[in-house]
Amino acid sequence: MGKAAGSVLTAWRLETRVSPSAELLRVHVTLRDLSAEEGENGPALHLMAPPNSGPGIKESASVLVVDATNVPSPNGAFDVLEDAVCAHPGALVVGAVTGRHSALVWVRVQPPSVWQPVGYTVHVHAKGGLPEFYASALYGWMRWWLENLDRSALPDGFPLGVLLPRPPEMVEIVMAETSARLSIRNAERASDRPFEIHDPEDPLYR
């Protein structure tokens, strides 16, 4: 991408729509002009923004996407992602593009008003599609899941995000005339502990 770590692309206003099926959950992502407004009976829109956007856009973004394609491994992409999460406490989903068809995506599981970010990170990989929109696909799934949650037994004001499960292992993202199957798995930092050699013949390690 040729950009500094922590910046990527431009801001978009996006519409997401989920088509569940027995075989595969599909998230349709439609790009709209930034001037589009979410009317009372209009489509559900969210704002995706890079961290170098203007304050008005950046602070209103539900999804933030950063570039982590040229950072040292094994944990450089996690550093970029975690810096973005901490710097933008209002974002519900934060993505870090790690390659042409891969990204780390962090999903918040507590209200944005809680300063200390709490969430989980998944690695998203595909054989196609644009990785800067993988985070929006997961946002669309998240919003759909919460909208279909049975709230009848929950107390008023209960933070629904704490009930959010991990996303399915496979989700299809559909954009315009293209689609791609996203493979989603749990992502964790590589261990910082040095490799230790244990003698299998030593009785202490039996």
MARKOLTI-94140 format. One record per atom (N, C-alpha, C): residue number from 0; z, y, x. Coordinates in Angstrom, 2 decimals. Each point is the difference from the previous one (the first is absolute). Layout:
# residues N
NUM,Z,Y,X;
...
***
This chain:
# residues 206
0,0.00,-1.22,0.82;
0,0.00,1.22,-0.82;
0,0.00,1.26,0.85;
1,0.48,-0.11,1.21;
1,-0.04,1.14,0.88;
1,0.96,1.10,-0.36;
2,1.06,-0.33,-0.71;
2,0.99,1.01,-0.38;
2,1.33,-0.31,0.64;
3,0.84,1.02,0.09;
3,1.33,-0.22,0.56;
3,0.83,-0.85,-0.95;
4,0.88,-0.82,0.55;
4,0.86,-0.82,-0.84;
4,0.80,0.89,-0.94;
5,0.06,-0.40,-1.24;
5,0.74,0.79,-0.99;
5,-0.88,0.88,-0.84;
6,-1.31,-0.04,0.19;
6,-0.89,0.77,-0.85;
6,-1.21,-0.86,-0.35;
7,-0.52,0.17,-1.19;
7,-1.18,-0.78,-0.39;
7,-0.68,0.63,-1.21;
8,-1.31,0.12,0.08;
8,-0.85,0.31,-1.15;
8,0.38,1.25,-0.76;
9,-0.08,-0.10,-1.32;
9,0.20,1.17,-0.84;
9,0.82,-0.38,-1.22;
10,0.28,0.97,-0.84;
10,0.79,-0.27,-1.20;
10,-0.92,-0.38,-1.15;
11,0.46,-0.92,-0.83;
11,-0.74,-0.43,-1.18;
11,0.94,-0.10,-1.19;
12,-0.56,0.27,-1.17;
12,0.70,-0.32,-1.23;
12,-0.65,-1.27,-0.55;
13,0.81,-1.01,-0.27;
13,-0.53,-1.32,-0.32;
13,0.52,-0.50,-1.34;
14,-0.86,-0.72,-0.68;
14,0.38,-0.71,-1.22;
14,0.06,-1.48,0.31;
15,1.05,-0.68,-0.42;
15,0.09,-1.45,0.19;
15,0.13,-0.69,-1.36;
16,-0.64,-1.13,-0.10;
16,0.06,-0.81,-1.22;
16,0.05,-1.46,0.41;
17,0.90,-0.75,-0.59;
17,0.20,-1.40,0.37;
17,-0.60,-0.92,-1.04;
18,-0.74,-1.01,0.47;
18,-0.54,-1.04,-0.86;
18,0.62,-1.33,0.40;
19,1.08,-0.39,-0.66;
19,0.63,-1.27,0.37;
19,-0.81,-1.17,-0.53;
20,0.02,-1.09,0.73;
20,-0.64,-1.23,-0.45;
20,0.76,-1.18,0.58;
21,-0.31,-1.19,-0.48;
21,0.68,-1.19,0.49;
21,-0.34,-0.28,1.45;
22,-1.18,0.43,0.43;
22,-0.45,-0.31,1.36;
22,0.41,1.06,1.00;
23,-0.25,1.27,-0.30;
23,0.20,1.06,0.98;
23,0.25,1.33,-0.69;
24,1.00,0.73,0.49;
24,0.28,1.32,-0.55;
24,-0.94,1.01,0.66;
25,-0.70,0.76,-0.83;
25,-0.94,1.00,0.51;
25,0.54,1.40,-0.25;
26,-0.08,0.84,1.03;
26,0.39,1.40,-0.12;
26,-1.26,0.85,0.19;
27,-0.41,0.68,-1.05;
27,-1.16,0.88,0.05;
27,0.46,1.39,0.45;
28,-0.60,0.50,1.07;
28,0.37,1.30,0.56;
28,-1.20,0.92,-0.11;
29,0.18,1.11,-0.71;
29,-1.08,0.96,-0.22;
29,0.36,1.33,0.63;
30,-0.88,0.51,0.86;
30,0.22,1.30,0.64;
30,-0.38,1.12,-0.96;
31,0.86,1.00,-0.06;
31,-0.26,1.17,-0.86;
31,0.18,1.27,0.82;
32,-0.57,1.06,-0.50;
32,0.13,1.28,0.66;
32,1.44,0.47,-0.07;
33,0.44,0.76,1.02;
33,1.37,0.48,0.03;
33,0.35,0.90,-1.19;
34,-1.01,0.57,-0.63;
34,0.25,0.88,-1.14;
34,0.30,-0.78,-1.27;
35,-0.17,-1.34,0.04;
35,0.26,-0.81,-1.19;
35,1.48,0.09,-0.38;
36,0.24,0.07,-1.28;
36,1.37,0.09,-0.49;
36,0.33,-1.23,-0.84;
37,1.26,-0.38,0.01;
37,0.45,-1.13,-0.81;
37,0.43,0.52,-1.36;
38,-0.89,-0.15,-0.99;
38,0.30,0.46,-1.34;
38,0.94,-0.94,-0.72;
39,0.46,0.44,-1.15;
39,0.96,-0.81,-0.76;
39,-0.59,-1.35,-0.37;
40,-1.29,-0.02,-0.34;
40,-0.66,-1.24,-0.37;
40,-1.05,-0.42,1.03;
41,0.05,0.62,1.15;
41,-0.98,-0.29,1.04;
41,0.42,-1.16,0.87;
42,-0.82,-0.31,1.01;
42,0.33,-1.12,0.89;
42,1.18,0.33,0.90;
43,0.65,-1.05,0.49;
43,1.12,0.18,0.92;
43,-0.55,0.26,1.40;
44,0.29,1.17,0.53;
44,-0.51,0.38,1.31;
44,1.15,0.12,1.01;
45,-0.32,-0.24,1.26;
45,0.98,0.29,1.04;
45,-0.70,0.69,1.16;
46,0.79,0.67,0.81;
46,-0.55,0.75,1.12;
46,0.24,-0.77,1.29;
47,-1.07,-0.23,0.76;
47,0.10,-0.60,1.32;
47,-0.32,1.07,1.02;
48,0.84,0.14,1.01;
48,-0.19,1.08,0.96;
48,0.34,-0.43,1.41;
49,-0.67,0.60,0.99;
49,0.43,-0.17,1.39;
49,1.11,0.99,0.31;
50,0.78,-0.24,1.04;
50,1.12,0.90,0.31;
50,-0.43,1.38,0.48;
51,-1.28,0.18,0.35;
51,-0.44,1.32,0.44;
51,-0.55,0.83,-1.16;
52,0.27,-0.43,-1.23;
52,-0.40,0.79,-1.17;
52,0.87,1.23,-0.13;
53,-0.43,0.92,-0.85;
53,0.81,1.17,-0.29;
53,1.28,-0.40,-0.70;
54,1.05,0.82,0.08;
54,1.31,-0.36,-0.57;
54,-0.06,-0.36,-1.48;
55,-0.77,0.75,-0.79;
55,-0.06,-0.28,-1.43;
55,-0.53,-1.38,-0.30;
56,-1.02,-0.42,0.73;
56,-0.59,-1.32,-0.21;
56,0.91,-1.08,0.56;
57,0.46,0.19,1.23;
57,0.79,-1.02,0.68;
57,1.30,-0.31,-0.75;
58,0.66,1.02,-0.48;
58,1.29,-0.21,-0.67;
58,-0.17,-0.61,-1.38;
59,-1.20,0.08,-0.56;
59,-0.24,-0.56,-1.32;
59,-0.59,-1.40,0.06;
60,-0.28,-0.50,1.18;
60,-0.70,-1.28,0.15;
60,0.93,-1.17,-0.29;
61,-0.47,-0.90,-0.85;
61,0.72,-1.25,-0.22;
61,-0.31,-1.00,1.09;
62,-1.20,0.12,0.59;
62,-0.45,-0.90,1.05;
62,-0.36,0.82,1.23;
63,0.52,-0.39,1.15;
63,-0.31,0.67,1.25;
63,-0.64,-1.02,0.94;
64,-1.06,0.41,0.70;
64,-0.69,-0.91,0.91;
64,-0.13,0.65,1.37;
65,0.37,-0.77,1.04;
65,-0.07,0.50,1.37;
65,-0.87,-0.94,0.84;
66,-0.42,0.48,1.16;
66,-0.83,-0.78,0.90;
66,0.86,-0.62,1.10;
67,-0.12,-1.32,0.17;
67,0.73,-0.69,1.06;
67,-0.93,-0.96,0.73;
68,-1.26,0.41,0.13;
68,-0.99,-0.91,0.59;
68,0.02,0.00,1.52;
69,0.53,1.03,0.61;
69,-0.05,0.08,1.46;
69,1.38,0.18,0.60;
70,0.95,-0.77,-0.49;
70,1.36,0.08,0.51;
70,0.33,-1.31,0.71;
71,0.91,0.04,0.99;
71,0.31,-1.21,0.76;
71,0.66,-1.07,-0.87;
72,-0.32,-1.24,0.30;
72,0.63,-1.11,-0.71;
72,1.22,-0.46,0.80;
73,0.91,-0.80,-0.57;
73,-0.15,-0.59,-1.32;
73,0.56,0.85,-1.14;
74,0.81,1.01,0.31;
74,0.71,0.71,-1.06;
74,-0.46,1.44,-0.20;
75,-1.07,0.40,0.67;
75,-0.45,1.38,-0.13;
75,-0.35,0.39,-1.42;
76,-0.67,-0.89,-0.74;
76,-0.38,0.30,-1.38;
76,1.24,0.14,-0.88;
77,1.03,-0.82,0.26;
77,1.25,0.13,-0.75;
77,0.66,1.35,0.27;
78,-0.05,0.47,1.25;
78,0.58,1.31,0.33;
78,-0.69,1.11,-0.78;
79,-1.33,-0.04,-0.04;
79,-0.76,1.02,-0.73;
79,0.33,-0.05,-1.48;
80,0.05,-1.22,-0.55;
80,0.30,-0.17,-1.42;
80,1.41,0.51,-0.32;
81,0.98,-0.39,0.79;
81,1.38,0.38,-0.27;
81,0.20,1.51,0.15;
82,-0.67,0.63,0.95;
82,0.08,1.45,0.13;
82,-0.52,0.68,-1.26;
83,-1.11,-0.52,-0.55;
83,-0.57,0.59,-1.21;
83,0.92,-0.20,-1.20;
84,0.61,-1.17,-0.10;
84,0.92,-0.28,-1.10;
84,1.18,0.96,0.03;
85,0.58,0.19,1.18;
85,1.18,0.87,0.13;
85,-0.36,1.47,-0.20;
86,-1.20,0.39,0.40;
86,-0.40,1.41,-0.08;
86,-0.43,0.40,-1.41;
87,-0.30,-0.98,-0.86;
87,-0.51,0.30,-1.34;
87,0.76,-0.81,-1.04;
88,1.24,0.41,-0.28;
88,0.86,-0.79,-0.90;
88,-0.48,-0.05,-1.44;
89,-0.96,0.82,-0.37;
89,-0.50,-0.02,-1.37;
89,-1.07,-1.04,-0.25;
90,-0.58,-0.55,1.06;
90,-1.08,-0.97,-0.17;
90,0.55,-1.34,-0.47;
91,-0.71,-0.63,-0.94;
91,0.41,-1.30,-0.51;
91,-0.60,-1.14,0.80;
92,-1.19,0.22,0.54;
92,-0.69,-1.00,0.81;
92,-0.57,0.71,1.21;
93,0.20,-0.58,1.19;
93,-0.53,0.58,1.24;
93,-0.80,-1.07,0.72;
94,-1.24,0.34,0.38;
94,-0.85,-0.92,0.71;
94,-0.28,0.48,1.41;
95,-0.16,-0.94,0.91;
95,-0.39,0.31,1.38;
95,-1.21,-0.87,0.33;
96,-1.15,0.63,0.14;
96,-1.23,-0.73,0.29;
96,0.07,-0.53,1.43;
97,-0.17,-1.32,0.16;
97,0.13,-0.61,1.32;
97,-1.33,-0.53,0.54;
98,-1.03,-0.02,-0.83;
98,-1.30,-0.49,0.45;
98,-1.05,0.24,-1.06;
99,-1.22,-0.49,0.24;
99,-1.09,0.25,-0.95;
99,0.27,-0.60,-1.37;
100,0.74,-1.09,-0.04;
100,0.29,-0.66,-1.27;
100,1.44,-0.47,-0.06;
101,0.94,0.80,0.55;
101,1.40,-0.39,-0.03;
101,0.90,1.22,-0.05;
102,1.18,-0.19,-0.57;
102,0.96,1.09,-0.11;
102,1.39,-0.57,-0.22;
103,1.01,0.75,0.45;
103,1.37,-0.25,-0.39;
103,0.29,0.89,-1.20;
104,0.68,-0.54,-1.00;
104,0.31,0.78,-1.20;
104,1.48,-0.15,-0.31;
105,0.70,1.13,-0.12;
105,1.41,0.03,-0.34;
105,0.15,0.41,-1.46;
106,0.82,-0.74,-0.74;
106,0.21,0.24,-1.43;
106,1.45,0.35,-0.24;
107,0.25,1.14,-0.62;
107,1.37,0.44,-0.28;
107,0.60,-0.79,-1.16;
108,1.27,-0.36,0.14;
108,0.67,-0.72,-1.08;
108,1.27,0.72,-0.46;
109,0.05,1.30,0.23;
109,1.11,0.77,-0.51;
109,-0.50,1.40,-0.33;
110,0.73,0.77,-0.80;
110,-0.48,1.32,-0.42;
110,-0.28,0.92,1.18;
111,-1.04,0.86,-0.10;
111,-0.31,0.93,1.09;
111,1.14,0.94,0.34;
112,0.92,0.22,-0.96;
112,1.12,0.92,0.26;
112,0.98,-0.56,1.02;
113,-0.06,-1.32,0.26;
113,0.87,-0.60,1.01;
113,-0.61,0.27,1.37;
114,0.73,0.69,0.84;
114,-0.57,0.46,1.26;
114,-0.35,-1.16,0.93;
115,0.93,-0.94,0.15;
115,-0.26,-1.13,0.90;
115,-1.05,-0.91,-0.64;
116,-1.18,-0.12,0.59;
116,-1.05,-0.80,-0.63;
116,0.33,-1.48,-0.02;
117,-0.20,-0.62,-1.14;
117,0.21,-1.43,-0.16;
117,-1.27,-0.59,-0.59;
118,-0.54,-0.99,0.67;
118,-1.22,-0.62,-0.50;
118,-0.36,-1.20,0.85;
119,-1.19,-0.48,-0.19;
119,-0.48,-1.13,0.79;
119,-1.41,0.29,0.50;
120,-0.39,-0.70,1.05;
120,-1.30,0.21,0.62;
120,-0.82,-1.29,-0.06;
121,-1.26,0.13,-0.37;
121,-0.91,-1.13,-0.01;
121,-1.21,0.32,0.87;
122,-0.62,-1.06,0.51;
122,-1.25,0.15,0.74;
122,-1.12,-0.37,-0.95;
123,-0.99,0.90,-0.11;
123,-1.13,-0.22,-0.90;
123,-1.26,-0.14,0.84;
124,-0.72,-1.08,-0.24;
124,-1.22,-0.27,0.76;
124,-1.09,-0.43,-0.97;
125,-1.24,0.39,0.30;
125,-1.12,-0.36,-0.86;
125,-1.25,-0.15,0.84;
126,-1.02,-0.61,-0.59;
126,-1.29,-0.12,0.66;
126,-0.93,1.15,-0.38;
127,0.52,0.96,-0.71;
127,-0.80,1.15,-0.41;
127,0.90,1.06,-0.60;
128,-0.63,1.00,-0.59;
128,0.77,1.07,-0.60;
128,0.45,1.01,1.05;
129,0.52,1.11,-0.47;
129,0.44,1.08,0.87;
129,1.53,-0.04,0.11;
130,0.55,-0.21,1.20;
130,1.44,-0.20,0.12;
130,0.84,1.21,-0.41;
131,-0.59,1.19,0.01;
131,0.77,1.16,-0.43;
131,0.35,-0.04,-1.48;
132,-0.66,-0.89,-0.77;
132,0.29,-0.11,-1.43;
132,0.80,-1.25,-0.34;
133,0.38,-0.80,0.99;
133,0.82,-1.18,-0.27;
133,1.35,0.40,-0.59;
134,0.58,1.08,0.52;
134,1.29,0.46,-0.52;
134,-0.10,0.39,-1.47;
135,-1.12,0.60,-0.39;
135,-0.18,0.38,-1.41;
135,-0.15,-1.23,-0.89;
136,-0.61,-1.07,0.54;
136,-0.09,-1.24,-0.78;
136,1.39,-0.54,-0.29;
137,0.90,0.04,0.99;
137,1.36,-0.47,-0.23;
137,0.77,0.95,-0.90;
138,-0.29,1.29,0.09;
138,0.63,0.95,-0.92;
138,-0.43,-0.31,-1.43;
139,-1.30,-0.29,-0.19;
139,-0.48,-0.35,-1.34;
139,0.68,-1.25,-0.54;
140,0.16,-1.02,0.88;
140,0.72,-1.20,-0.43;
140,1.44,0.34,-0.35;
141,0.67,0.80,0.84;
141,1.39,0.36,-0.22;
141,0.18,0.72,-1.34;
142,-0.87,0.94,-0.27;
142,0.12,0.77,-1.24;
142,-0.24,-0.91,-1.21;
143,-0.98,-0.89,0.11;
143,-0.30,-0.93,-1.09;
143,1.19,-0.92,-0.25;
144,0.62,-0.53,1.09;
144,1.13,-0.91,-0.15;
144,1.17,0.71,-0.68;
145,0.30,1.21,0.41;
145,1.12,0.74,-0.58;
145,-0.26,0.37,-1.45;
146,-1.25,0.31,-0.33;
146,-0.34,0.34,-1.38;
146,0.13,-1.20,-0.93;
147,-0.17,-1.21,0.54;
147,0.07,-1.21,-0.82;
147,1.35,-0.70,0.09;
148,0.95,0.63,0.66;
148,1.33,-0.57,0.13;
148,0.76,0.11,-1.32;
149,0.67,-1.07,-0.38;
149,0.82,0.01,-1.21;
149,1.29,0.77,0.29;
150,0.12,1.17,-0.58;
150,1.15,0.86,0.28;
150,1.09,-0.09,-1.06;
151,-0.18,-0.89,-0.96;
151,0.92,-0.03,-1.14;
151,1.44,-0.31,0.40;
152,0.19,-0.78,1.06;
152,1.35,-0.37,0.40;
152,0.55,0.89,1.12;
153,-0.74,1.02,0.38;
153,0.42,0.86,1.10;
153,0.69,1.25,-0.53;
154,1.04,0.48,0.69;
154,0.68,1.23,-0.43;
154,-0.88,1.21,0.23;
155,0.23,1.05,-0.74;
155,-0.76,1.24,0.16;
155,0.17,0.54,1.41;
156,-1.11,0.46,0.57;
156,0.04,0.58,1.33;
156,0.03,-1.01,1.12;
157,-0.14,-1.27,-0.32;
157,0.04,-1.03,1.06;
157,-1.21,0.18,0.91;
158,0.19,0.02,1.34;
158,-1.13,0.18,0.93;
158,-0.89,-1.25,0.03;
159,-1.11,0.06,-0.69;
159,-0.84,-1.19,-0.18;
159,-0.57,-0.51,1.32;
160,-0.15,0.89,0.98;
160,-0.59,-0.40,1.26;
160,0.78,-1.10,0.71;
161,1.31,-0.08,-0.25;
161,0.79,-1.02,0.69;
161,-0.35,-1.40,-0.48;
162,-0.68,-0.11,-1.13;
162,-0.40,-1.30,-0.53;
162,-1.39,-0.40,0.47;
163,-0.68,0.88,0.70;
163,-1.39,-0.24,0.38;
163,-0.10,-1.19,0.96;
164,-0.81,-1.01,-0.32;
164,-0.17,-1.14,0.91;
164,-1.03,0.31,1.07;
165,-0.21,-0.94,0.90;
165,-1.11,0.12,0.94;
165,-1.30,-0.16,-0.76;
166,-1.06,0.63,0.47;
166,-1.28,-0.14,-0.70;
166,-0.55,-1.41,0.13;
167,-0.99,-0.36,-0.80;
167,-0.63,-1.32,0.14;
167,-0.60,-0.17,1.39;
168,-0.17,-1.24,0.42;
168,-0.56,-0.26,1.32;
168,-1.49,0.36,0.08;
169,-0.64,0.09,-1.16;
169,-1.42,0.35,-0.03;
169,-0.26,0.96,-1.16;
170,-0.62,1.13,0.30;
170,-0.36,0.99,-1.01;
170,-1.42,0.45,0.30;
171,-0.77,0.22,-1.04;
171,-1.35,0.51,0.20;
171,-0.04,1.49,-0.28;
172,-0.52,0.76,0.94;
172,-0.20,1.43,-0.21;
172,-1.46,0.23,-0.37;
173,-0.22,0.74,-1.08;
173,-1.35,0.27,-0.49;
173,-0.22,1.50,0.04;
174,-1.00,0.43,0.75;
174,-0.33,1.43,0.12;
174,-1.50,0.18,-0.16;
175,-0.39,0.80,-0.98;
175,-1.42,0.28,-0.23;
175,-0.78,-1.31,-0.09;
176,-0.95,-0.19,0.92;
176,-0.83,-1.20,-0.05;
176,0.49,-1.10,0.95;
177,1.15,0.21,0.65;
177,0.48,-0.97,0.98;
177,1.36,-0.57,-0.41;
178,0.32,-1.14,0.55;
178,1.31,-0.60,-0.21;
178,0.37,-0.81,1.23;
179,1.28,-0.23,0.18;
179,0.49,-0.78,1.14;
179,1.30,-0.67,-0.39;
180,0.19,-1.19,0.51;
180,1.24,-0.73,-0.24;
180,1.00,0.34,1.09;
181,1.14,0.51,-0.41;
181,1.05,0.39,0.93;
181,0.98,-1.15,0.17;
182,0.17,-0.42,1.24;
182,1.01,-0.99,0.32;
182,1.27,0.73,0.39;
183,1.11,-0.30,-0.68;
183,1.23,0.77,0.16;
183,1.12,-0.95,0.45;
184,0.64,0.36,1.09;
184,1.12,-0.82,0.49;
184,1.10,0.92,0.53;
185,1.18,-0.54,0.08;
185,1.14,0.76,0.50;
185,-0.23,0.41,1.46;
186,0.44,1.19,0.36;
186,-0.19,0.51,1.36;
186,1.35,0.42,0.57;
187,0.26,-0.41,1.23;
187,1.24,0.37,0.68;
187,-0.31,0.41,1.43;
188,0.86,0.83,0.54;
188,-0.13,0.40,1.40;
188,0.10,-1.23,0.92;
189,-0.71,0.05,1.11;
189,0.15,-1.04,1.01;
189,1.38,0.13,0.64;
190,0.57,-1.10,0.38;
190,1.33,0.01,0.61;
190,-0.04,0.73,1.34;
191,1.02,0.83,0.22;
191,0.10,0.71,1.28;
191,0.79,-0.79,1.04;
192,0.53,-1.15,-0.41;
192,0.79,-0.80,0.93;
192,-0.90,-0.69,1.02;
193,0.40,-0.04,1.26;
193,-0.82,-0.69,0.99;
193,-0.06,-1.49,-0.26;
194,-1.09,-0.61,0.39;
194,-0.17,-1.43,-0.19;
194,0.99,-0.75,0.90;
195,0.72,-0.96,-0.56;
195,0.99,-0.75,0.74;
195,-0.47,-1.44,0.15;
196,0.11,-0.53,1.21;
196,-0.38,-1.38,0.27;
196,1.23,-0.89,-0.11;
197,-0.09,-1.02,-0.85;
197,1.10,-0.94,-0.16;
197,-0.44,-1.37,0.50;
198,0.84,-0.62,0.76;
198,-0.28,-1.34,0.50;
198,0.33,-1.02,-1.10;
199,-1.00,-0.71,-0.54;
199,0.29,-0.96,-1.07;
199,0.89,-1.15,0.42;
200,0.13,-0.21,1.33;
200,0.87,-1.09,0.50;
200,1.44,0.45,0.16;
201,0.23,1.31,-0.11;
201,1.36,0.52,0.15;
201,0.78,-0.34,-1.28;
202,1.16,-0.70,0.13;
202,0.75,-0.39,-1.22;
202,0.49,1.19,-0.82;
203,0.09,1.19,0.61;
203,0.44,1.18,-0.78;
203,-1.03,0.40,-1.06;
204,-1.26,-0.40,0.16;
204,-1.03,0.40,-0.94;
204,-0.48,-1.16,-0.87;
205,0.75,-1.11,0.03;
205,-0.35,-1.15,-0.87;
205,0.59,0.20,-1.37;
***
